[in-house]
Amino acid sequence: MYRDPVQSLEALLPPAAAGAAMRPLRVGMIGIGTVGAGTFRVLARNQAEIAGRAGRGIRMVVVCARSLARAMGVVGTGVALTNDPMQVATHPDVDVLVEAAGGTGPARDWVLAAIRAGKHVVTANKALLATHGNEIFAAARQHGVAVAYEGAVAVSIPIVKALREGLVANRIEWVAGIINGTTNFILSKMRDEGVGFAEALAQAQALGYAEADPTFDIEGIDAAHKITLLAANAFGMPVRFADAQVEGITALQGLDVACAEQLGYRIKLLGVARRRRDGEAEGVELRVHPALVPAMHLLAQVNGSMNAVMVKGDASGVTMYYGAGAGGEQTASAVIADLVDVARLEGTRPAQRVPHLGFHASAVNEDLAVLPRAAVHTRHYLRVPVHSAQQIEAVAAWLAAQQVPVGQVTLANDKALPPGSGPQVLVLTDTVAQSIVDLAVQALAAHPAVAGPVVALRVEMLAG
Ligand SMILES: NC(=O)c1ccc[n+]([C@@H]2O[C@H](COP(=O)([O-])OP(=O)(O)OC[C@H]3O[C@@H](n4cnc5c(N)ncnc54)[C@H](OP(=O)(O)O)[C@@H]3O)[C@@H](O)[C@H]2O)c1
């Protein structure tokens, strides 16, 4: 049952806090699905704590939904309902728009309309900000409003706040993490139950961990949206989603999950943003791909639909953040944190506020570019099917001759192999440029010892 947070506010706040200056923050919300309904529920349930922290009430005044009957089932009768998103975006009684509908086309128009009408915006829509963020943040600067998006990255984990506020003293060296719950659930199933990708995906869909159309998740696009936003905050660069290198997990074989295990690693879909200032490259590695992580590494222990992000700062060292990777109330936790930030900032000058991307616009390095795939430096795992186990030496020698720094070479255990498959040489390399590995893998296909397609995956140590 919805109770107006504002009605009880006078009793909650100290006398000095009540009064005209403390009028409630008025919210208009577009979309009342998983995130929208979660936000409404948590706002109503925790109104006392939220108002006490914000110093004023947060009142939902209008909600836009396609089905008004369904929306009324969630919000009751105390909130105005409409079918017209633009009406919410430009509503005269709304201070802040919560965009909780998703998508990139219409959502861009609603958000820009709200900004031009002088409204702050809160959204958990990473696709929107990764695609149109530069335009949206520029418009927000021009109109002196906030665009807050904690819920867009790693749901309830306050990673945007950590980067923009808690870690401001640091030169960030890298940010990396498991930032898509669906793929982490699938990879955990593949490892724990020895099932293939297709079966693990079907289980994820049956249990509601994957959408009917899981493309954004399994192709790594959702994780790329998120790591792009984190990179902008970490390094003071524009949002450069179009330049990110993105590989999903659809081609990942159960055999490689088992072989990684044999070598003491687990495979995770990682988003990685790494600032490079070495002699070979000046820029940012921005990539999403499956990677081997040492089995003892904290990230390897992040299972099921959970998320975790690690940040390496030059002063802080490595810090790690862990939490749910999906969920209505989990995302609401972040959305409402953003609303409280907005409630607190009204009356401040825009220049005094936390900048949208962590750095003030004048300090954003427009020239800081994403490095091309060829320039990325990591260790690698190679699995090379061979005609005979004796050819292990020949494969290692051939790779070394191609400038691939071979670290460890071994044969896959027979018990890891599906029936009927031939011997497999497993190679772990030292750090090497992707260009060298790509050329070697391509050329290796023609080697007489090689009996099938060579698999190459990156290895991330993510150490301090
Ligand atoms: N779910 C999560 O765990 C999660 C976590 C982090 C971020 N997010 C992000 O949060 C956003 C919302 O996700 P969600 O999971 O809440 O999606 P959802 O459950 O599908 O809810 C979206 C709601 O928006 C409504 N909607 C869409 N277009 C509309 C329009 N033109 N007019 C009125 N209503 C409209 C939909 O109505 P219909 O039902 O009628 O289509 C639906 O109720 C997305 O950007 C998503 O990426 C979600």
PDBQT file of the ligand as one rigid body, heavy atoms in Angstrom, charges set to zero:
ROOT
HETATM    1  N1  LIG A 501      16.241  -5.336 -14.753  1.00  0.00    +0.000 N 
HETATM    2  C1  LIG A 501      17.454  -5.117 -14.229  1.00  0.00    +0.000 C 
HETATM    3  O1  LIG A 501      17.942  -5.896 -13.391  1.00  0.00    +0.000 OA
HETATM    4  C2  LIG A 501      18.240  -3.898 -14.645  1.00  0.00    +0.000 A 
HETATM    5  C3  LIG A 501      19.458  -3.642 -14.008  1.00  0.00    +0.000 A 
HETATM    6  C4  LIG A 501      20.183  -2.491 -14.347  1.00  0.00    +0.000 A 
HETATM    7  C5  LIG A 501      19.715  -1.666 -15.335  1.00  0.00    +0.000 A 
HETATM    8  N2  LIG A 501      18.542  -1.959 -15.977  1.00  0.00    +0.000 N 
HETATM    9  C6  LIG A 501      18.073  -1.025 -17.014  1.00  0.00    +0.000 C 
HETATM   10  O2  LIG A 501      16.888  -0.404 -16.565  1.00  0.00    +0.000 OA
HETATM   11  C7  LIG A 501      16.040  -0.108 -17.676  1.00  0.00    +0.000 C 
HETATM   12  C8  LIG A 501      14.679  -0.759 -17.452  1.00  0.00    +0.000 C 
HETATM   13  O3  LIG A 501      14.872  -2.161 -17.364  1.00  0.00    +0.000 OA
HETATM   14  P1  LIG A 501      13.730  -3.133 -16.791  1.00  0.00    +0.000 P 
HETATM   15  O4  LIG A 501      14.385  -4.429 -16.502  1.00  0.00    +0.000 OA
HETATM   16  O5  LIG A 501      12.955  -2.461 -15.732  1.00  0.00    +0.000 OA
HETATM   17  O6  LIG A 501      12.815  -3.298 -18.083  1.00  0.00    +0.000 OA
HETATM   18  P2  LIG A 501      11.312  -3.775 -18.116  1.00  0.00    +0.000 P 
HETATM   19  O7  LIG A 501      10.994  -4.661 -16.974  1.00  0.00    +0.000 OA
HETATM   20  O8  LIG A 501      11.057  -4.278 -19.506  1.00  0.00    +0.000 OA
HETATM   21  O9  LIG A 501      10.504  -2.427 -17.880  1.00  0.00    +0.000 OA
HETATM   22  C9  LIG A 501      10.466  -1.396 -18.817  1.00  0.00    +0.000 C 
HETATM   23  C10 LIG A 501       9.106  -0.776 -18.704  1.00  0.00    +0.000 C 
HETATM   24  O10 LIG A 501       9.082   0.385 -19.518  1.00  0.00    +0.000 OA
HETATM   25  C11 LIG A 501       7.853   0.375 -20.204  1.00  0.00    +0.000 C 
HETATM   26  N3  LIG A 501       7.959   1.136 -21.439  1.00  0.00    +0.000 N 
HETATM   27  C12 LIG A 501       8.786   0.905 -22.487  1.00  0.00    +0.000 A 
HETATM   28  N4  LIG A 501       8.559   1.830 -23.439  1.00  0.00    +0.000 NA
HETATM   29  C13 LIG A 501       7.558   2.618 -22.991  1.00  0.00    +0.000 A 
HETATM   30  C14 LIG A 501       6.857   3.724 -23.522  1.00  0.00    +0.000 A 
HETATM   31  N5  LIG A 501       7.118   4.200 -24.738  1.00  0.00    +0.000 N 
HETATM   32  N6  LIG A 501       5.893   4.267 -22.791  1.00  0.00    +0.000 NA
HETATM   33  C15 LIG A 501       5.600   3.791 -21.575  1.00  0.00    +0.000 A 
HETATM   34  N7  LIG A 501       6.214   2.752 -20.997  1.00  0.00    +0.000 NA
HETATM   35  C16 LIG A 501       7.186   2.182 -21.714  1.00  0.00    +0.000 A 
HETATM   36  C17 LIG A 501       7.541  -1.059 -20.465  1.00  0.00    +0.000 C 
HETATM   37  O11 LIG A 501       6.180  -1.219 -20.716  1.00  0.00    +0.000 OA
HETATM   38  P3  LIG A 501       5.602  -2.583 -21.371  1.00  0.00    +0.000 P 
HETATM   39  O12 LIG A 501       5.696  -3.609 -20.257  1.00  0.00    +0.000 OA
HETATM   40  O13 LIG A 501       4.233  -2.243 -21.737  1.00  0.00    +0.000 OA
HETATM   41  O14 LIG A 501       6.500  -2.902 -22.525  1.00  0.00    +0.000 OA
HETATM   42  C18 LIG A 501       8.006  -1.705 -19.182  1.00  0.00    +0.000 C 
HETATM   43  O15 LIG A 501       6.993  -1.734 -18.212  1.00  0.00    +0.000 OA
HETATM   44  C19 LIG A 501      16.787  -0.627 -18.906  1.00  0.00    +0.000 C 
HETATM   45  O16 LIG A 501      17.510   0.419 -19.480  1.00  0.00    +0.000 OA
HETATM   46  C20 LIG A 501      17.734  -1.662 -18.328  1.00  0.00    +0.000 C 
HETATM   47  O17 LIG A 501      18.912  -1.831 -19.104  1.00  0.00    +0.000 OA
HETATM   48  C21 LIG A 501      17.802  -3.043 -15.646  1.00  0.00    +0.000 A 
ENDROOT
TORSDOF 0
